[in-house]
Amino acid sequence: MTAVQVHPTQANAERRYVVTRADLPLSCPMPSMALWNSHPRVYLPIEAEGESDCPYCGAHFVLQD
């Protein structure tokens, strides 16, 4: 039996990310991103304003309804 390898997406590869409510609570890097080559995970408040910037890498997240 062969194990299937799942490779996480590269962290901080984009400057802008569109996220949905399914992605909440929002963190940068996101759970689907590799953490080993990025900054520490930080949770971002996005619900109130609909947008948030990561204080570490400056990635801009936009909440899509």
CHARMM-style PDB file with segment names, atoms N, HN, CA, C and O in Angstrom:
ATOM      1  N   MET     1       0.849  -1.179   0.000  1.00  0.00      PROA
ATOM      2  CA  MET     1       0.000   0.000   0.000  1.00  0.00      PROA
ATOM      3  C   MET     1       0.893   1.240   0.000  1.00  0.00      PROA
ATOM      4  O   MET     1       1.838   1.327   0.784  1.00  0.00      PROA
ATOM      5  N   THR     2       0.599   2.183  -0.864  1.00  0.00      PROA
ATOM      6  HN  THR     2      -0.169   2.112  -1.501  1.00  0.00      PROA
ATOM      7  CA  THR     2       1.371   3.405  -0.982  1.00  0.00      PROA
ATOM      8  C   THR     2       0.659   4.525  -0.248  1.00  0.00      PROA
ATOM      9  O   THR     2      -0.541   4.736  -0.422  1.00  0.00      PROA
ATOM     10  N   ALA     3       1.412   5.238   0.576  1.00  0.00      PROA
ATOM     11  HN  ALA     3       2.387   5.066   0.717  1.00  0.00      PROA
ATOM     12  CA  ALA     3       0.837   6.366   1.305  1.00  0.00      PROA
ATOM     13  C   ALA     3       0.726   7.567   0.371  1.00  0.00      PROA
ATOM     14  O   ALA     3       1.627   7.831  -0.425  1.00  0.00      PROA
ATOM     15  N   VAL     4      -0.364   8.277   0.474  1.00  0.00      PROA
ATOM     16  HN  VAL     4      -1.096   8.063   1.120  1.00  0.00      PROA
ATOM     17  CA  VAL     4      -0.567   9.479  -0.319  1.00  0.00      PROA
ATOM     18  C   VAL     4       0.023  10.647   0.452  1.00  0.00      PROA
ATOM     19  O   VAL     4      -0.311  10.874   1.615  1.00  0.00      PROA
ATOM     20  N   GLN     5       0.907  11.387  -0.211  1.00  0.00      PROA
ATOM     21  HN  GLN     5       1.179  11.203  -1.156  1.00  0.00      PROA
ATOM     22  CA  GLN     5       1.513  12.539   0.443  1.00  0.00      PROA
ATOM     23  C   GLN     5       0.743  13.803   0.070  1.00  0.00      PROA
ATOM     24  O   GLN     5       0.477  14.065  -1.103  1.00  0.00      PROA
ATOM     25  N   VAL     6       0.400  14.562   1.074  1.00  0.00      PROA
ATOM     26  HN  VAL     6       0.616  14.349   2.027  1.00  0.00      PROA
ATOM     27  CA  VAL     6      -0.285  15.827   0.859  1.00  0.00      PROA
ATOM     28  C   VAL     6       0.714  16.925   1.166  1.00  0.00      PROA
ATOM     29  O   VAL     6       1.249  16.998   2.272  1.00  0.00      PROA
ATOM     30  N   HSD     7       0.961  17.774   0.190  1.00  0.00      PROA
ATOM     31  HN  HSD     7       0.525  17.714  -0.709  1.00  0.00      PROA
ATOM     32  CA  HSD     7       1.910  18.857   0.371  1.00  0.00      PROA
ATOM     33  C   HSD     7       1.154  20.144   0.657  1.00  0.00      PROA
ATOM     34  O   HSD     7       0.295  20.546  -0.128  1.00  0.00      PROA
ATOM     35  N   PRO     8       1.461  20.791   1.768  1.00  0.00      PROA
ATOM     36  CA  PRO     8       0.788  22.058   2.064  1.00  0.00      PROA
ATOM     37  C   PRO     8       1.211  23.130   1.063  1.00  0.00      PROA
ATOM     38  O   PRO     8       2.294  23.063   0.481  1.00  0.00      PROA
ATOM     39  N   THR     9       0.340  24.116   0.874  1.00  0.00      PROA
ATOM     40  HN  THR     9      -0.540  24.171   1.347  1.00  0.00      PROA
ATOM     41  CA  THR     9       0.674  25.218  -0.020  1.00  0.00      PROA
ATOM     42  C   THR     9       1.748  26.072   0.628  1.00  0.00      PROA
ATOM     43  O   THR     9       1.930  26.050   1.845  1.00  0.00      PROA
ATOM     44  N   GLN    10       2.452  26.817  -0.196  1.00  0.00      PROA
ATOM     45  HN  GLN    10       2.304  26.835  -1.185  1.00  0.00      PROA
ATOM     46  CA  GLN    10       3.517  27.665   0.311  1.00  0.00      PROA
ATOM     47  C   GLN    10       2.931  28.818   1.117  1.00  0.00      PROA
ATOM     48  O   GLN    10       2.003  29.492   0.669  1.00  0.00      PROA
ATOM     49  N   ALA    11       3.465  29.033   2.280  1.00  0.00      PROA
ATOM     50  HN  ALA    11       4.219  28.486   2.644  1.00  0.00      PROA
ATOM     51  CA  ALA    11       2.990  30.122   3.134  1.00  0.00      PROA
ATOM     52  C   ALA    11       3.488  31.462   2.605  1.00  0.00      PROA
ATOM     53  O   ALA    11       4.602  31.566   2.092  1.00  0.00      PROA
ATOM     54  N   ASN    12       2.664  32.465   2.736  1.00  0.00      PROA
ATOM     55  HN  ASN    12       1.759  32.381   3.153  1.00  0.00      PROA
ATOM     56  CA  ASN    12       3.019  33.838   2.403  1.00  0.00      PROA
ATOM     57  C   ASN    12       3.443  34.013   0.954  1.00  0.00      PROA
ATOM     58  O   ASN    12       4.250  34.893   0.654  1.00  0.00      PROA
ATOM     59  N   ALA    13       2.920  33.202   0.057  1.00  0.00      PROA
ATOM     60  HN  ALA    13       2.265  32.487   0.300  1.00  0.00      PROA
ATOM     61  CA  ALA    13       3.271  33.304  -1.357  1.00  0.00      PROA
ATOM     62  C   ALA    13       2.518  34.444  -2.042  1.00  0.00      PROA
ATOM     63  O   ALA    13       2.993  34.994  -3.036  1.00  0.00      PROA
ATOM     64  N   GLU    14       1.368  34.793  -1.522  1.00  0.00      PROA
ATOM     65  HN  GLU    14       0.982  34.347  -0.714  1.00  0.00      PROA
ATOM     66  CA  GLU    14       0.549  35.847  -2.113  1.00  0.00      PROA
ATOM     67  C   GLU    14       0.525  37.054  -1.183  1.00  0.00      PROA
ATOM     68  O   GLU    14       0.834  36.938   0.003  1.00  0.00      PROA
ATOM     69  N   ARG    15       0.164  38.195  -1.717  1.00  0.00      PROA
ATOM     70  HN  ARG    15      -0.086  38.289  -2.681  1.00  0.00      PROA
ATOM     71  CA  ARG    15       0.021  39.397  -0.894  1.00  0.00      PROA
ATOM     72  C   ARG    15      -1.437  39.611  -0.503  1.00  0.00      PROA
ATOM     73  O   ARG    15      -1.725  40.357   0.433  1.00  0.00      PROA
ATOM     74  N   ARG    16      -2.368  38.954  -1.222  1.00  0.00      PROA
ATOM     75  HN  ARG    16      -2.134  38.348  -1.982  1.00  0.00      PROA
ATOM     76  CA  ARG    16      -3.801  39.123  -0.958  1.00  0.00      PROA
ATOM     77  C   ARG    16      -4.475  37.763  -1.026  1.00  0.00      PROA
ATOM     78  O   ARG    16      -4.266  36.999  -1.968  1.00  0.00      PROA
ATOM     79  N   TYR    17      -5.287  37.471  -0.017  1.00  0.00      PROA
ATOM     80  HN  TYR    17      -5.457  38.092   0.748  1.00  0.00      PROA
ATOM     81  CA  TYR    17      -6.017  36.212   0.047  1.00  0.00      PROA
ATOM     82  C   TYR    17      -7.494  36.504   0.265  1.00  0.00      PROA
ATOM     83  O   TYR    17      -7.851  37.348   1.088  1.00  0.00      PROA
ATOM     84  N   VAL    18      -8.345  35.813  -0.466  1.00  0.00      PROA
ATOM     85  HN  VAL    18      -8.055  35.128  -1.134  1.00  0.00      PROA
ATOM     86  CA  VAL    18      -9.793  35.902  -0.259  1.00  0.00      PROA
ATOM     87  C   VAL    18     -10.188  34.655   0.529  1.00  0.00      PROA
ATOM     88  O   VAL    18      -9.908  33.530   0.114  1.00  0.00      PROA
ATOM     89  N   VAL    19     -10.848  34.873   1.679  1.00  0.00      PROA
ATOM     90  HN  VAL    19     -11.075  35.787   2.015  1.00  0.00      PROA
ATOM     91  CA  VAL    19     -11.242  33.778   2.554  1.00  0.00      PROA
ATOM     92  C   VAL    19     -12.753  33.804   2.742  1.00  0.00      PROA
ATOM     93  O   VAL    19     -13.405  34.812   2.469  1.00  0.00      PROA
ATOM     94  N   THR    20     -13.299  32.692   3.209  1.00  0.00      PROA
ATOM     95  HN  THR    20     -12.769  31.874   3.431  1.00  0.00      PROA
ATOM     96  CA  THR    20     -14.729  32.596   3.477  1.00  0.00      PROA
ATOM     97  C   THR    20     -14.945  32.295   4.950  1.00  0.00      PROA
ATOM     98  O   THR    20     -13.988  32.075   5.692  1.00  0.00      PROA
ATOM     99  N   ARG    21     -16.192  32.286   5.368  1.00  0.00      PROA
ATOM    100  HN  ARG    21     -16.970  32.464   4.765  1.00  0.00      PROA
ATOM    101  CA  ARG    21     -16.505  31.984   6.771  1.00  0.00      PROA
ATOM    102  C   ARG    21     -16.061  30.574   7.158  1.00  0.00      PROA
ATOM    103  O   ARG    21     -15.830  30.301   8.336  1.00  0.00      PROA
ATOM    104  N   ALA    22     -15.942  29.689   6.189  1.00  0.00      PROA
ATOM    105  HN  ALA    22     -16.130  29.911   5.232  1.00  0.00      PROA
ATOM    106  CA  ALA    22     -15.456  28.329   6.465  1.00  0.00      PROA
ATOM    107  C   ALA    22     -13.996  28.343   6.918  1.00  0.00      PROA
ATOM    108  O   ALA    22     -13.538  27.383   7.539  1.00  0.00      PROA
ATOM    109  N   ASP    23     -13.260  29.412   6.619  1.00  0.00      PROA
ATOM    110  HN  ASP    23     -13.632  30.191   6.115  1.00  0.00      PROA
ATOM    111  CA  ASP    23     -11.854  29.535   7.003  1.00  0.00      PROA
ATOM    112  C   ASP    23     -11.670  30.110   8.407  1.00  0.00      PROA
ATOM    113  O   ASP    23     -10.542  30.194   8.894  1.00  0.00      PROA
ATOM    114  N   LEU    24     -12.749  30.503   9.054  1.00  0.00      PROA
ATOM    115  HN  LEU    24     -13.665  30.435   8.659  1.00  0.00      PROA
ATOM    116  CA  LEU    24     -12.665  31.109  10.386  1.00  0.00      PROA
ATOM    117  C   LEU    24     -12.524  30.044  11.458  1.00  0.00      PROA
ATOM    118  O   LEU    24     -13.091  28.965  11.288  1.00  0.00      PROA
ATOM    119  N   PRO    25     -11.819  30.269  12.530  1.00  0.00      PROA
ATOM    120  CA  PRO    25     -11.059  31.474  12.813  1.00  0.00      PROA
ATOM    121  C   PRO    25      -9.857  31.580  11.873  1.00  0.00      PROA
ATOM    122  O   PRO    25      -9.208  30.582  11.561  1.00  0.00      PROA
ATOM    123  N   LEU    26      -9.577  32.788  11.436  1.00  0.00      PROA
ATOM    124  HN  LEU    26     -10.104  33.599  11.690  1.00  0.00      PROA
ATOM    125  CA  LEU    26      -8.541  33.044  10.444  1.00  0.00      PROA
ATOM    126  C   LEU    26      -7.178  33.157  11.101  1.00  0.00      PROA
ATOM    127  O   LEU    26      -7.004  33.869  12.090  1.00  0.00      PROA
ATOM    128  N   SER    27      -6.219  32.446  10.538  1.00  0.00      PROA
ATOM    129  HN  SER    27      -6.361  31.868   9.734  1.00  0.00      PROA
ATOM    130  CA  SER    27      -4.846  32.560  11.013  1.00  0.00      PROA
ATOM    131  C   SER    27      -3.919  32.736   9.831  1.00  0.00      PROA
ATOM    132  O   SER    27      -4.234  32.323   8.716  1.00  0.00      PROA
ATOM    133  N   CYS    28      -2.789  33.343  10.074  1.00  0.00      PROA
ATOM    134  HN  CYS    28      -2.533  33.678  10.981  1.00  0.00      PROA
ATOM    135  CA  CYS    28      -1.737  33.464   9.072  1.00  0.00      PROA
ATOM    136  C   CYS    28      -0.470  32.894   9.698  1.00  0.00      PROA
ATOM    137  O   CYS    28      -0.054  33.346  10.765  1.00  0.00      PROA
ATOM    138  N   PRO    29       0.141  31.917   9.057  1.00  0.00      PROA
ATOM    139  CA  PRO    29      -0.313  31.234   7.866  1.00  0.00      PROA
ATOM    140  C   PRO    29      -1.553  30.393   8.157  1.00  0.00      PROA
ATOM    141  O   PRO    29      -1.799  29.984   9.292  1.00  0.00      PROA
ATOM    142  N   MET    30      -2.324  30.148   7.101  1.00  0.00      PROA
ATOM    143  HN  MET    30      -2.124  30.480   6.179  1.00  0.00      PROA
ATOM    144  CA  MET    30      -3.545  29.360   7.237  1.00  0.00      PROA
ATOM    145  C   MET    30      -3.185  27.890   7.454  1.00  0.00      PROA
ATOM    146  O   MET    30      -2.078  27.479   7.108  1.00  0.00      PROA
ATOM    147  N   PRO    31      -4.092  27.090   8.017  1.00  0.00      PROA
ATOM    148  CA  PRO    31      -3.798  25.680   8.294  1.00  0.00      PROA
ATOM    149  C   PRO    31      -3.341  24.883   7.072  1.00  0.00      PROA
ATOM    150  O   PRO    31      -2.614  23.901   7.217  1.00  0.00      PROA
ATOM    151  N   SER    32      -3.756  25.291   5.875  1.00  0.00      PROA
ATOM    152  HN  SER    32      -4.347  26.089   5.757  1.00  0.00      PROA
ATOM    153  CA  SER    32      -3.350  24.566   4.667  1.00  0.00      PROA
ATOM    154  C   SER    32      -1.951  24.945   4.195  1.00  0.00      PROA
ATOM    155  O   SER    32      -1.442  24.370   3.233  1.00  0.00      PROA
ATOM    156  N   MET    33      -1.333  25.903   4.862  1.00  0.00      PROA
ATOM    157  HN  MET    33      -1.747  26.371   5.643  1.00  0.00      PROA
ATOM    158  CA  MET    33      -0.005  26.380   4.465  1.00  0.00      PROA
ATOM    159  C   MET    33       1.074  25.763   5.340  1.00  0.00      PROA
ATOM    160  O   MET    33       0.843  25.444   6.507  1.00  0.00      PROA
ATOM    161  N   ALA    34       2.238  25.602   4.764  1.00  0.00      PROA
ATOM    162  HN  ALA    34       2.425  25.860   3.817  1.00  0.00      PROA
ATOM    163  CA  ALA    34       3.378  25.082   5.517  1.00  0.00      PROA
ATOM    164  C   ALA    34       3.780  26.089   6.585  1.00  0.00      PROA
ATOM    165  O   ALA    34       3.879  27.285   6.313  1.00  0.00      PROA
ATOM    166  N   LEU    35       4.005  25.614   7.771  1.00  0.00      PROA
ATOM    167  HN  LEU    35       3.925  24.642   7.993  1.00  0.00      PROA
ATOM    168  CA  LEU    35       4.389  26.492   8.871  1.00  0.00      PROA
ATOM    169  C   LEU    35       5.898  26.539   9.055  1.00  0.00      PROA
ATOM    170  O   LEU    35       6.424  27.520   9.579  1.00  0.00      PROA
ATOM    171  N   TRP    36       6.591  25.511   8.639  1.00  0.00      PROA
ATOM    172  HN  TRP    36       6.163  24.713   8.214  1.00  0.00      PROA
ATOM    173  CA  TRP    36       8.024  25.406   8.904  1.00  0.00      PROA
ATOM    174  C   TRP    36       8.841  26.516   8.250  1.00  0.00      PROA
ATOM    175  O   TRP    36       9.908  26.864   8.756  1.00  0.00      PROA
ATOM    176  N   ASN    37       8.368  27.080   7.138  1.00  0.00      PROA
ATOM    177  HN  ASN    37       7.501  26.797   6.727  1.00  0.00      PROA
ATOM    178  CA  ASN    37       9.150  28.116   6.457  1.00  0.00      PROA
ATOM    179  C   ASN    37       8.471  29.479   6.527  1.00  0.00      PROA
ATOM    180  O   ASN    37       8.618  30.303   5.624  1.00  0.00      PROA
ATOM    181  N   SER    38       7.742  29.705   7.585  1.00  0.00      PROA
ATOM    182  HN  SER    38       7.622  29.036   8.318  1.00  0.00      PROA
ATOM    183  CA  SER    38       6.990  30.938   7.715  1.00  0.00      PROA
ATOM    184  C   SER    38       7.178  31.526   9.110  1.00  0.00      PROA
ATOM    185  O   SER    38       7.992  31.045   9.899  1.00  0.00      PROA
ATOM    186  N   HSD    39       6.426  32.554   9.391  1.00  0.00      PROA
ATOM    187  HN  HSD    39       5.765  32.944   8.750  1.00  0.00      PROA
ATOM    188  CA  HSD    39       6.447  33.179  10.715  1.00  0.00      PROA
ATOM    189  C   HSD    39       5.527  32.404  11.654  1.00  0.00      PROA
ATOM    190  O   HSD    39       4.781  31.537  11.198  1.00  0.00      PROA
ATOM    191  N   PRO    40       5.562  32.695  12.955  1.00  0.00      PROA
ATOM    192  CA  PRO    40       4.653  32.012  13.888  1.00  0.00      PROA
ATOM    193  C   PRO    40       3.195  32.269  13.507  1.00  0.00      PROA
ATOM    194  O   PRO    40       2.858  33.332  12.986  1.00  0.00      PROA
ATOM    195  N   ARG    41       2.347  31.298  13.769  1.00  0.00      PROA
ATOM    196  HN  ARG    41       2.621  30.434  14.192  1.00  0.00      PROA
ATOM    197  CA  ARG    41       0.918  31.444  13.446  1.00  0.00      PROA
ATOM    198  C   ARG    41       0.307  32.522  14.342  1.00  0.00      PROA
ATOM    199  O   ARG    41       0.517  32.534  15.555  1.00  0.00      PROA
ATOM    200  N   VAL    42      -0.444  33.414  13.728  1.00  0.00      PROA
ATOM    201  HN  VAL    42      -0.615  33.404  12.742  1.00  0.00      PROA
ATOM    202  CA  VAL    42      -1.131  34.481  14.437  1.00  0.00      PROA
ATOM    203  C   VAL    42      -2.583  34.487  13.969  1.00  0.00      PROA
ATOM    204  O   VAL    42      -2.855  34.339  12.777  1.00  0.00      PROA
ATOM    205  N   TYR    43      -3.507  34.657  14.900  1.00  0.00      PROA
ATOM    206  HN  TYR    43      -3.286  34.778  15.868  1.00  0.00      PROA
ATOM    207  CA  TYR    43      -4.933  34.694  14.562  1.00  0.00      PROA
ATOM    208  C   TYR    43      -5.341  36.138  14.293  1.00  0.00      PROA
ATOM    209  O   TYR    43      -4.972  37.051  15.032  1.00  0.00      PROA
ATOM    210  N   LEU    44      -6.107  36.325  13.224  1.00  0.00      PROA
ATOM    211  HN  LEU    44      -6.406  35.583  12.624  1.00  0.00      PROA
ATOM    212  CA  LEU    44      -6.452  37.666  12.764  1.00  0.00      PROA
ATOM    213  C   LEU    44      -7.946  37.937  12.923  1.00  0.00      PROA
ATOM    214  O   LEU    44      -8.770  37.109  12.535  1.00  0.00      PROA
ATOM    215  N   PRO    45      -8.299  39.093  13.492  1.00  0.00      PROA
ATOM    216  CA  PRO    45      -9.713  39.472  13.594  1.00  0.00      PROA
ATOM    217  C   PRO    45     -10.187  40.016  12.254  1.00  0.00      PROA
ATOM    218  O   PRO    45      -9.701  41.051  11.796  1.00  0.00      PROA
ATOM    219  N   ILE    46     -11.125  39.331  11.627  1.00  0.00      PROA
ATOM    220  HN  ILE    46     -11.520  38.491  11.999  1.00  0.00      PROA
ATOM    221  CA  ILE    46     -11.579  39.754  10.306  1.00  0.00      PROA
ATOM    222  C   ILE    46     -13.093  39.931  10.240  1.00  0.00      PROA
ATOM    223  O   ILE    46     -13.601  40.570   9.319  1.00  0.00      PROA
ATOM    224  N   GLU    47     -13.810  39.377  11.197  1.00  0.00      PROA
ATOM    225  HN  GLU    47     -13.397  38.857  11.945  1.00  0.00      PROA
ATOM    226  CA  GLU    47     -15.278  39.388  11.127  1.00  0.00      PROA
ATOM    227  C   GLU    47     -15.871  40.795  11.138  1.00  0.00      PROA
ATOM    228  O   GLU    47     -16.805  41.059  10.381  1.00  0.00      PROA
ATOM    229  N   ALA    48     -15.374  41.688  11.952  1.00  0.00      PROA
ATOM    230  HN  ALA    48     -14.615  41.473  12.567  1.00  0.00      PROA
ATOM    231  CA  ALA    48     -15.984  43.010  12.103  1.00  0.00      PROA
ATOM    232  C   ALA    48     -15.806  43.893  10.873  1.00  0.00      PROA
ATOM    233  O   ALA    48     -16.768  44.501  10.401  1.00  0.00      PROA
ATOM    234  N   GLU    49     -14.599  43.967  10.356  1.00  0.00      PROA
ATOM    235  HN  GLU    49     -13.818  43.474  10.739  1.00  0.00      PROA
ATOM    236  CA  GLU    49     -14.302  44.868   9.242  1.00  0.00      PROA
ATOM    237  C   GLU    49     -14.366  44.197   7.873  1.00  0.00      PROA
ATOM    238  O   GLU    49     -14.537  44.869   6.856  1.00  0.00      PROA
ATOM    239  N   GLY    50     -14.227  42.860   7.849  1.00  0.00      PROA
ATOM    240  HN  GLY    50     -14.088  42.314   8.675  1.00  0.00      PROA
ATOM    241  CA  GLY    50     -14.233  42.153   6.578  1.00  0.00      PROA
ATOM    242  C   GLY    50     -12.875  42.086   5.911  1.00  0.00      PROA
ATOM    243  O   GLY    50     -12.733  41.477   4.851  1.00  0.00      PROA
ATOM    244  N   GLU    51     -11.868  42.710   6.524  1.00  0.00      PROA
ATOM    245  HN  GLU    51     -11.984  43.205   7.386  1.00  0.00      PROA
ATOM    246  CA  GLU    51     -10.496  42.696   6.022  1.00  0.00      PROA
ATOM    247  C   GLU    51      -9.540  42.701   7.201  1.00  0.00      PROA
ATOM    248  O   GLU    51      -9.871  43.189   8.281  1.00  0.00      PROA
ATOM    249  N   SER    52      -8.349  42.151   6.984  1.00  0.00      PROA
ATOM    250  HN  SER    52      -8.080  41.754   6.106  1.00  0.00      PROA
ATOM    251  CA  SER    52      -7.346  42.150   8.035  1.00  0.00      PROA
ATOM    252  C   SER    52      -5.973  41.951   7.411  1.00  0.00      PROA
ATOM    253  O   SER    52      -5.838  41.267   6.396  1.00  0.00      PROA
ATOM    254  N   ASP    53      -4.958  42.549   8.020  1.00  0.00      PROA
ATOM    255  HN  ASP    53      -5.068  43.105   8.845  1.00  0.00      PROA
ATOM    256  CA  ASP    53      -3.576  42.400   7.569  1.00  0.00      PROA
ATOM    257  C   ASP    53      -2.771  41.640   8.603  1.00  0.00      PROA
ATOM    258  O   ASP    53      -2.951  41.836   9.805  1.00  0.00      PROA
ATOM    259  N   CYS    54      -1.889  40.780   8.142  1.00  0.00      PROA
ATOM    260  HN  CYS    54      -1.743  40.621   7.165  1.00  0.00      PROA
ATOM    261  CA  CYS    54      -1.011  40.043   9.041  1.00  0.00      PROA
ATOM    262  C   CYS    54       0.099  40.975   9.518  1.00  0.00      PROA
ATOM    263  O   CYS    54       0.761  41.617   8.703  1.00  0.00      PROA
ATOM    264  N   PRO    55       0.308  41.053  10.831  1.00  0.00      PROA
ATOM    265  CA  PRO    55       1.355  41.940  11.340  1.00  0.00      PROA
ATOM    266  C   PRO    55       2.771  41.441  11.039  1.00  0.00      PROA
ATOM    267  O   PRO    55       3.721  42.221  11.109  1.00  0.00      PROA
ATOM    268  N   TYR    56       2.926  40.171  10.709  1.00  0.00      PROA
ATOM    269  HN  TYR    56       2.154  39.537  10.652  1.00  0.00      PROA
ATOM    270  CA  TYR    56       4.249  39.622  10.421  1.00  0.00      PROA
ATOM    271  C   TYR    56       4.653  39.815   8.965  1.00  0.00      PROA
ATOM    272  O   TYR    56       5.711  40.377   8.682  1.00  0.00      PROA
ATOM    273  N   CYS    57       3.813  39.353   8.042  1.00  0.00      PROA
ATOM    274  HN  CYS    57       2.953  38.897   8.272  1.00  0.00      PROA
ATOM    275  CA  CYS    57       4.206  39.337   6.623  1.00  0.00      PROA
ATOM    276  C   CYS    57       3.474  40.371   5.784  1.00  0.00      PROA
ATOM    277  O   CYS    57       3.839  40.600   4.631  1.00  0.00      PROA
ATOM    278  N   GLY    58       2.440  41.002   6.349  1.00  0.00      PROA
ATOM    279  HN  GLY    58       2.144  40.816   7.285  1.00  0.00      PROA
ATOM    280  CA  GLY    58       1.708  42.025   5.620  1.00  0.00      PROA
ATOM    281  C   GLY    58       0.671  41.490   4.655  1.00  0.00      PROA
ATOM    282  O   GLY    58       0.071  42.267   3.912  1.00  0.00      PROA
ATOM    283  N   ALA    59       0.440  40.175   4.642  1.00  0.00      PROA
ATOM    284  HN  ALA    59       0.927  39.543   5.246  1.00  0.00      PROA
ATOM    285  CA  ALA    59      -0.586  39.612   3.758  1.00  0.00      PROA
ATOM    286  C   ALA    59      -1.935  40.221   4.097  1.00  0.00      PROA
ATOM    287  O   ALA    59      -2.276  40.393   5.267  1.00  0.00      PROA
ATOM    288  N   HSD    60      -2.690  40.541   3.070  1.00  0.00      PROA
ATOM    289  HN  HSD    60      -2.413  40.401   2.119  1.00  0.00      PROA
ATOM    290  CA  HSD    60      -4.005  41.165   3.236  1.00  0.00      PROA
ATOM    291  C   HSD    60      -5.071  40.114   2.994  1.00  0.00      PROA
ATOM    292  O   HSD    60      -5.090  39.475   1.942  1.00  0.00      PROA
ATOM    293  N   PHE    61      -5.963  39.932   3.967  1.00  0.00      PROA
ATOM    294  HN  PHE    61      -5.948  40.452   4.821  1.00  0.00      PROA
ATOM    295  CA  PHE    61      -7.046  38.957   3.880  1.00  0.00      PROA
ATOM    296  C   PHE    61      -8.365  39.682   3.734  1.00  0.00      PROA
ATOM    297  O   PHE    61      -8.627  40.662   4.432  1.00  0.00      PROA
ATOM    298  N   VAL    62      -9.199  39.198   2.821  1.00  0.00      PROA
ATOM    299  HN  VAL    62      -8.986  38.403   2.254  1.00  0.00      PROA
ATOM    300  CA  VAL    62     -10.524  39.778   2.568  1.00  0.00      PROA
ATOM    301  C   VAL    62     -11.552  38.676   2.780  1.00  0.00      PROA
ATOM    302  O   VAL    62     -11.437  37.590   2.211  1.00  0.00      PROA
ATOM    303  N   LEU    63     -12.562  38.963   3.607  1.00  0.00      PROA
ATOM    304  HN  LEU    63     -12.656  39.845   4.069  1.00  0.00      PROA
ATOM    305  CA  LEU    63     -13.627  37.992   3.892  1.00  0.00      PROA
ATOM    306  C   LEU    63     -14.707  38.124   2.830  1.00  0.00      PROA
ATOM    307  O   LEU    63     -15.303  39.187   2.661  1.00  0.00      PROA
ATOM    308  N   GLN    64     -14.950  37.036   2.119  1.00  0.00      PROA
ATOM    309  HN  GLN    64     -14.465  36.172   2.256  1.00  0.00      PROA
ATOM    310  CA  GLN    64     -15.967  37.003   1.079  1.00  0.00      PROA
ATOM    311  C   GLN    64     -17.207  36.316   1.642  1.00  0.00      PROA
ATOM    312  O   GLN    64     -17.121  35.204   2.164  1.00  0.00      PROA
ATOM    313  N   ASP    65     -18.347  36.970   1.538  1.00  0.00      PROA
ATOM    314  HN  ASP    65     -18.417  37.874   1.114  1.00  0.00      PROA
ATOM    315  CA  ASP    65     -19.596  36.386   2.036  1.00  0.00      PROA
ATOM    316  C   ASP    65     -20.245  35.503   1.009  1.00  0.00      PROA
ATOM    317  OT1 ASP    65     -21.305  34.932   1.267  1.00  0.00      PROA
TER     318      ASP     65
END
